[in-house]
Amino acid sequence: MLTERHVGRPRSRVDGPLKVTGRAKYAADYATNGLLHAVVVTAPIAKGRIARMDTARAEAVPGVLRVFTHENRPRTAWFDRSWQDQVGPPGSPFRPLYDDRVHFALQPAALVVAEEFEVARHAAGLVGMECEAETPETDLKRAMTEAYVPPKRRSGIAPPPKPRGDEAKAFAAAPVRLREQYGIATEFHNAMEPHATTVIWKDGELIIHDKTQGAQNSQDWVCSIFGLAKSKVRVVSPFVGGAFGSGLRPGPQLFLAVMAALSLERSVKLVLHRDHHFGLMHRPETFVTVGLGATPEGKLCSVQVEAVAATSRFEDHQEVVVNWPGLLYDVENAAFDYRLAQLDTHTPSDMRAPGAPLGMFAAESALDELAAKIGICPMELRLLNHADEDRNDGKNFTSKELRAAYQVAADRFGWRHRSPEPRSMREGQELIGWGMATGVWEAQTVKMSASILLRADGTAEVRCGTADIGTGTYTILSQIAAEELGLPLPAVNTLLNDSAYPAAQVEGGSWTAASAGTAVQLCARSLKEKLLKAARGITNSPLASATMEEVRFTGGRIVLARDPSHAVTLAACFRELGEEKIEVEETATPGLLSKMRYSSYAHAAVFAEVRVDEELGQVRVTRVVNAVAAGRILNPKTARSQILGGVVFGIGQALHEEGIPDHALGRWMNHNMAEYHLPVNADVPAVEVIFVEERDALTSPIGVKGLGEIGIVGTAAAIANAIHHATGKRLRGLPMTLDKVLPR
Amino acid sequence: MTPFAFDRAGDLPAALRAGGAPGARFLAGGTNLVDLMKYGVEAPRRLVDLGPLDGLRRVEETPDGGLRIGALVTNADCAAHPLVMERAPLLASAILHGATPQLRNMATTGGNLLQRTRCYYFYDTATACNKRAPGTGCPAREGVNRIHAILGHSEHCIATHPSDMCVALAALEAVVEVEGPGGARRIPMADFHRLPDDAPERDTTLAHGEVITAVAIPPDRFGSHHTYLKLRDRLSYAFALVSVAVGVGMEGTAIREARIALGGVAHKPWRREEAEAAMRGLAPEAAGERAAAILLEGARGFSHNAFKIELARRAIGRAVRQAASGTPQHHANKVIL
C-alpha cells in the first residue's frame, strides 16, 4: 500500500464536527460551580474625566458582590512596560479602570460583578457617573494637519521604503501625470464570537479561557500586570470564533476578569457587549495620496505614495500602507511617506491584512485611472510594469507567479470580452462594469515550536501554542503529521492555543501555516529518525541497513521503498524502544539567510463584475474571480474558504463597512450590527477561487506562503474599478454607498 | 435591563386589565421591545404577554371581500398566507422586503405597527434624544443623519419610522383595530402614526392600555398593478433609505386611480391624497413625476441625507412604472425591474 496522501488534498476541517454539534467550547462556554458574572459599564463621554462615580445603587442590588472602578480597583502594574504584549505598538497601552481619565467613547469605566448575569446587567445600568467632558477630536480630516512620522517604529512592521531616483523630478517631467487622494473609512472586526474571558479560580491559581489569537501572549500579559508566576496561570483557548486580528493583543476583558477573580477569589466570566467592541478595536481610517507619472505608452516613470492613518493619543499604531506599489511595479523613481494623526479613540488594531487593502485600494484605483487616461487595458498596464525583483529592498523574490495569476483569472473571467469604454456594457436598466486589481501580502514566518506525541497504537497528538481562529490550522497540522508519519488523518489529534503547549507566536499575519506547519514537520522527521533507528536495531531487522531516504512510513509501518516486503511495524519499534509512547518537540525558526537575500510575497489577481442600476445607483457585485499565487496549497478546501472569506471582507470594505462618527460627541453612532453593515448573502455572488501553481523552496521548508489575508487585498479596488467602468464615476472613498454612486 | 413583572394574559379582558397598569407594556414577538429593554431605552415595569391570545392569530375574510389580519399573526405567516398573497400581495411583498426569516418568524402584525425608530441617538442612552428622553435635545440634526427624515420632521426630532409593512398598509388604506379600557375603536393608517411635532416620544395615537387586535384591509383594487420598491445600504436585511409602496388601477395606458406611500423618509409612512389625485388620468411616467413633486413638496434634508430627496423622486418614478406595467418587484430579485 502506498502512503496515504494528505497534504495538498482537499480535506474537511477536522474540528468541523465539534463545531457544528456545539461541542467546541469557546471562551464564554466554560462554567464552574460558583461562577460569577461581570458586566462592563462604559463612560458616557469620549474625552474628559470622571468627576464622580456613584456605585451605591448598583452595590445595593442583592447578588452584586462588587463594583470595580478606578477608585477602588486593586493595585496592579504601573509601568507601560508591564502592559506591553507580543504585538502591541509603541506607546502607553490603555489600562482599564486606571484613573479618572476618559480617552475614548465606550471606554470601560466600571465593572459590576454579581452572582448572576441578569443581576450584573441590571446593576450595571444603575452605576452613575458625573463627567467633565472635554472636546474630543475624531475627525481625521482635521487632525491630519498635525500628522507626524512615528518616532518609534512598530516592531515587525516594515517602515516605508527609502526613496529611489528623483520622484519629484520624474513626476514633473512625465508626459502623463495623475495625483489623487483616496480614503478608507474606519472598519470594525465584528467576529461572530464576542470577546470574552472566563477565569476559573482555584486556590489562587488561574485557568483562563480567553478569546485570543495567542494563549501565551495572554498568559505573559496577565503574569506581567498582576505579578503572577507563570506556573499559576494557564490560558486555554482551543476554539476561537473568528478574530481577524482583534484577538492579537490581550483585551480589557482579560484584565478585568482576572482582576475581579483575584480580588474576589472566585471564578469570573466576562463577555463584552457587541457595542463595546466598537470602542475597543478598529481598522484605522486612512487617507492615501498616490501620484503616478507615466509615458504615453503606460510605462511608469514615478510613483509617490503618502498616507495619513489614524491612531490614538496614547499609542502609535502602524501598518504597512504605502510600500506596496513600489514593490509590485518596476519603477525607477519612487517616494513614500507614512504618517499618523492622533484621534480621541482607542488605538486601532490590526484587521485582516492591516494596511494592505488601504494602500492597494489607492494604488490600484490610481493605476486604473492611469489606464483610462492613457487608453490601455488595465491588465496590460500592470503587465507592462510588472516588477521581476523587489526594488524597494533590492532583493529577488523567492517566487512570484503573479503573471500567471493575471492570465488565468482573466481567462476565467472572460476579460478579453471587456469593452474598454465606461458605460458601454449594459443589460436592461443596469450598467455592467468589469474591473481588476492586484493583491499582495508579505509571506512571513515566525518562530514557533510544536510537539508530537506518538503512541504505540499508531495514534498521535500534535501540540502547538498558536491558535486556529477558524482558518483551518487544526486540519493542516493534522494533515502534515499524518502524511509524514504515514497515519490515517483521524489517528492524529491536534491541540492548540494552550499556554502549556510548545511556545509559539500569536496566530496572525498569515504566518501560522508556514511556521507551525514547519515545526510539525520537524517533529515528525525527528520522530521518524528515532523510529527508524529502533527498527534497524531489532534482531534480524528487515530494515537493518536502511537509510531514511530508502524507507517510507505508511499504514503504521516503515517499509523499504524498493521492496515493500521489507517492513517493520511502528508497534515493533515501540517494543524495541521499550516505550508506550514517544514525544518530541522541535522549533521552526525563520530562515534568516533567506530573509536577507530574498523578498517573499503572496500575490493575487482579482477580477470583479458589478451591475449598477443606472437610475437608482444600487450596486450589485455579480462575479468575482480571484487567482492566488501563494506557494504550496496544503488543503485546497480550507484554502479556498480563506480566500472566499477574504473576498467577502473586501466586498464589505468596498460597499458597506463604515464606522460613522459623530464628531461633536467623538462617538461611533452605528456601534451595533443592525446599523454597521456587513455584507449578507444577497451581497455575495459566486466567487471563483483559483490557486496558481507556485513552487517556493525559500519562504518556508514546506513551501507555504500563507493565505489568511491575501483574499481581501485588491478586492475593494477591483470593485471600485468595476463601478467606474460601469458608470464612468470614479469613487475615491470607501465604502461606495448608494448615495455616492447615485448619479446626479 | 431593569427588572420587571411578567403577566401572561389568559384572555383579552385580562390583558386589558393588566396592560392598563402604569408602566405596563404589551409583549408580542418581542423582536424590538426586548432589544430596547436590553439597551435601557425602554424600562417597562410590567410586561403583559399576549402570546396565549390565539384569537388574535387568525387571517380572515371580511364580508366586503377584504381581510382582517390578527395582531398576533407573525410577519412570516402573514406574508405566506394564501388570502394575503391573493388579496394583498403588496403587503406580503413589503413584509418580505424587511428583516430576516428569523425575525419575521417572531415579529407580529401588531408589533410591527409599533416598531420604533432606528435613529442612532434613540438607541444610545449616552446621548441626548427627545424621543427617548423628552427635552434633552436632538443631536441627529447636527450630527449623523444619513438615515433620517426629509419630510415631516420637527426641530425636536428627525427620526424615521423603520417599518416596511406599515408603508404597504398605508398605501392599502388599512384600518388598525384597537381594544382599550374605553372600548373598541378603528384607526385609519393615516391617523395611526404621528409626526414628531413637539412630542416625538409619541410614535402613534394609541393610548396607554389600548391593544391592537387586528388590521383590516379593504378589498383589493389593484390586482397585479402594485409594487414595493426598497432601496437600502445592502441587498437584504437593512432598513430602507427610501421605499415606495404603490398600487394603481389602470385604464388602458393611463392611471385611473392610485395609492402611494413612502417609507424611510418620515416619522410615519408618507402619503398625500393630493399626489394620488394628481396621478389620475396620466400615463405612468407623468404620473410618477407629478406624484413625486407633490409627495416631496417641502422636503428638506440635513448634512448627510439630502440625497434621499433625489433618490425618493427617482424611486417613485420607477415604482409607478413597475406598478403600471403589472410587474411588482419581487423581494428575492435583486435586479430592480
HADDOCK unambig.tbl for C-alpha pairs under 7 A between the chains (distance, minus, plus):
assign (segid A and resid 44 and name CA) (segid B and resid 126 and name CA) 4.96 0.50 0.50
assign (segid A and resid 121 and name CA) (segid B and resid 1 and name CA) 6.30 0.50 0.50
assign (segid A and resid 122 and name CA) (segid B and resid 1 and name CA) 4.90 0.50 0.50
assign (segid A and resid 122 and name CA) (segid B and resid 2 and name CA) 5.48 0.50 0.50
assign (segid A and resid 125 and name CA) (segid B and resid 1 and name CA) 6.85 0.50 0.50
assign (segid A and resid 616 and name CA) (segid B and resid 311 and name CA) 6.63 0.50 0.50
assign (segid A and resid 616 and name CA) (segid B and resid 314 and name CA) 6.78 0.50 0.50
assign (segid A and resid 656 and name CA) (segid B and resid 233 and name CA) 6.89 0.50 0.50
assign (segid A and resid 662 and name CA) (segid B and resid 143 and name CA) 5.55 0.50 0.50
assign (segid A and resid 662 and name CA) (segid B and resid 144 and name CA) 5.84 0.50 0.50
assign (segid A and resid 669 and name CA) (segid B and resid 120 and name CA) 5.69 0.50 0.50
assign (segid A and resid 670 and name CA) (segid B and resid 120 and name CA) 6.25 0.50 0.50
assign (segid A and resid 679 and name CA) (segid B and resid 234 and name CA) 6.83 0.50 0.50
assign (segid A and resid 680 and name CA) (segid B and resid 236 and name CA) 6.79 0.50 0.50
assign (segid A and resid 682 and name CA) (segid B and resid 235 and name CA) 5.62 0.50 0.50
assign (segid A and resid 682 and name CA) (segid B and resid 236 and name CA) 6.06 0.50 0.50
assign (segid A and resid 683 and name CA) (segid B and resid 234 and name CA) 6.70 0.50 0.50
assign (segid A and resid 683 and name CA) (segid B and resid 235 and name CA) 5.76 0.50 0.50
assign (segid A and resid 737 and name CA) (segid B and resid 233 and name CA) 6.55 0.50 0.50
assign (segid A and resid 738 and name CA) (segid B and resid 233 and name CA) 6.58 0.50 0.50
assign (segid A and resid 739 and name CA) (segid B and resid 307 and name CA) 6.15 0.50 0.50
